[in-house]
């Protein structure tokens, strides 16, 4: 009982430390304006995820021990696609982020939708260690990729977005495999 709790606490601390590193790197390389843009991107993704989690959130965790994955994943994936389409229209009508970044917000939210569904299945099946490992791997990939892109590039907002694609994609693939 205490081992999963300790593992979760340690993984949460590691994820938060890595998120702090991303904020520090972004602040240093992109300045206050870049940090603000990243904040707006994260806000837009969060708003999209609120809609997505109506089907792909806690309900998956509750239903995972009761039903086979094949019956849960297809409706959740379809809902993720529907959410992405609604979000695309939403970001065009209400521009929360800079022009040209709305598509990236929707695609990143879609990737996050996929791994959130997988995380729900992992948690519902009590595979806490995998959940923790993938969460840490995602944060590590974000720090690693963002740091690399900043070191070889000019320090642009797109560096954060590309690093997010790699981190979210890693989480989606790992969680589907787990």
Secondary structure as UniProt FT lines:
FT   HELIX           2..56
FT   HELIX           58..64
FT   TURN            65..66
FT   HELIX           69..93
FT   TURN            99..100
FT   HELIX           102..124
FT   TURN            125..126
FT   HELIX           128..152
FT   HELIX           157..177
//
